[in-house]
Amino acid sequence: MFSAVSHDIVIHVEPSYLPEESDPDEHRYVWSYRVIISNHGPRAVQLMSRAWDIVDAAGLHRSVTGPGVVGQQPIIEPGEAFEYSSGCPLSTPSGIMSGTYHMVDDSGRSLEVTIPAFSLDIPEASRTLN
């Protein structure tokens, strides 16, 4: 699991390779990633938008931005957490993702929260099967 802390917000990310959705012969490799956003601060925060940077093993860079996550702009109270899962396809068997969440606390203060860089790598056992 990969972790980062910004403004008393802890982000944990756990990626998983999805061999059943991948097709190496077609240069399609798919990962899911589970994100847990924990509010350790004194104020409620709302996740307004996300900005992802995705780089594959060939050096191809892609940016993905948008409102909220998985169709939601959750409010996370102090001491609570929000969890979601999403996915990422690549044309190479490895890559790196990182990014930021734009959040606003209940006083209206804007916060840029770091999403830790995490690697997308095919497990060694899966490499020998493909």
C-alpha positions as CSV (number, residue, x, y, z in Angstrom):
1,M,0.0,0.0,0.0
2,F,1.2,3.5,-0.9
3,S,0.5,6.5,1.5
4,A,0.8,10.2,1.7
5,V,-0.3,12.9,4.2
6,S,-1.3,16.5,3.3
7,H,-3.3,18.9,5.5
8,D,-4.2,16.1,8.0
9,I,-5.7,14.1,5.1
10,V,-4.2,10.6,4.7
11,I,-4.4,8.9,1.3
12,H,-3.7,5.2,1.0
13,V,-3.6,3.5,-2.4
14,E,-3.5,-0.2,-3.2
15,P,-3.1,-1.2,-6.8
16,S,-3.9,-4.6,-8.2
17,Y,-3.2,-6.1,-11.6
18,L,-6.3,-7.6,-13.4
19,P,-5.1,-10.4,-15.6
20,E,-8.7,-11.4,-16.5
21,E,-9.3,-7.9,-18.0
22,S,-5.9,-7.6,-19.6
23,D,-4.7,-8.9,-23.0
24,P,-1.0,-8.7,-23.4
25,D,-1.2,-9.9,-27.0
26,E,-3.1,-6.7,-27.7
27,H,-0.9,-4.6,-25.5
28,R,-3.7,-4.0,-23.0
29,Y,-2.8,-4.2,-19.3
30,V,-5.5,-3.3,-16.7
31,W,-5.1,-2.4,-13.0
32,S,-7.6,-1.6,-10.4
33,Y,-6.7,0.6,-7.4
34,R,-8.4,1.1,-4.1
35,V,-8.1,4.5,-2.4
36,I,-8.9,5.2,1.2
37,I,-9.1,8.9,2.1
38,S,-9.0,9.5,5.9
39,N,-9.6,12.9,7.5
40,H,-7.4,13.3,10.6
41,G,-8.0,17.0,10.7
42,P,-10.4,19.1,12.9
43,R,-12.7,20.1,10.0
44,A,-14.9,18.3,7.5
45,V,-13.6,18.4,3.9
46,Q,-15.2,17.9,0.6
47,L,-13.4,16.3,-2.3
48,M,-14.2,18.6,-5.3
49,S,-11.9,17.3,-8.1
50,R,-9.0,15.1,-9.0
51,A,-6.0,15.4,-11.2
52,W,-4.1,12.2,-12.1
53,D,-0.7,11.9,-13.9
54,I,-0.2,8.5,-15.6
55,V,3.1,7.5,-17.2
56,D,3.5,4.1,-18.9
57,A,6.8,2.2,-19.3
58,A,7.3,3.8,-22.8
59,G,7.2,7.2,-21.2
60,L,3.8,8.1,-22.6
61,H,2.3,10.7,-20.2
62,R,-1.5,11.1,-19.8
63,S,-3.4,13.5,-17.5
64,V,-6.9,12.8,-16.3
65,T,-8.9,15.5,-14.5
66,G,-12.5,15.8,-13.5
67,P,-15.0,16.5,-10.7
68,G,-15.0,14.3,-7.7
69,V,-14.2,10.6,-7.8
70,V,-16.4,7.8,-9.2
71,G,-19.3,10.2,-9.7
72,Q,-19.2,11.6,-6.2
73,Q,-17.9,14.7,-4.3
74,P,-17.9,13.2,-0.8
75,I,-17.8,15.1,2.4
76,I,-15.5,13.5,4.9
77,E,-16.0,14.4,8.5
78,P,-13.2,14.5,11.0
79,G,-12.2,11.0,12.1
80,E,-14.0,9.5,9.1
81,A,-12.8,8.0,5.8
82,F,-14.1,7.5,2.3
83,E,-13.1,4.5,0.2
84,Y,-13.5,3.9,-3.5
85,S,-12.1,1.8,-6.3
86,S,-11.3,2.6,-9.9
87,G,-9.1,1.4,-12.7
88,C,-6.5,2.2,-15.2
89,P,-5.6,0.6,-18.6
90,L,-2.1,0.9,-20.0
91,S,-0.5,-0.3,-23.3
92,T,2.7,-1.4,-21.4
93,P,3.1,-3.9,-18.6
94,S,4.1,-1.3,-16.1
95,G,3.6,2.4,-15.2
96,I,3.3,5.0,-12.5
97,M,0.3,7.0,-11.3
98,S,0.3,10.1,-9.0
99,G,-1.9,13.1,-8.5
100,T,-3.8,15.5,-6.3
101,Y,-7.3,16.0,-5.0
102,H,-8.7,19.5,-4.7
103,M,-10.6,19.7,-1.5
104,V,-12.4,22.4,0.4
105,D,-12.8,22.4,4.2
106,D,-16.0,23.5,6.0
107,S,-14.6,27.0,6.5
108,G,-14.1,27.4,2.7
109,R,-10.3,26.9,2.7
110,S,-9.0,25.3,-0.5
111,L,-6.6,22.3,0.0
112,E,-4.5,20.5,-2.5
113,V,-4.0,17.0,-1.2
114,T,-1.3,14.8,-2.6
115,I,-2.1,11.3,-4.0
116,P,1.1,9.2,-3.5
117,A,2.9,8.0,-6.6
118,F,2.3,4.3,-7.0
119,S,3.6,1.7,-9.4
120,L,1.5,-0.4,-11.7
121,D,3.5,-3.6,-12.2
122,I,2.5,-7.1,-13.4
123,P,3.3,-9.6,-10.6
124,E,6.1,-11.9,-11.6
125,A,3.8,-14.9,-11.5
126,S,1.5,-13.3,-14.1
127,R,4.5,-12.5,-16.4
128,T,5.4,-16.2,-16.8
129,L,1.8,-17.1,-17.6
130,N,1.6,-14.6,-20.5
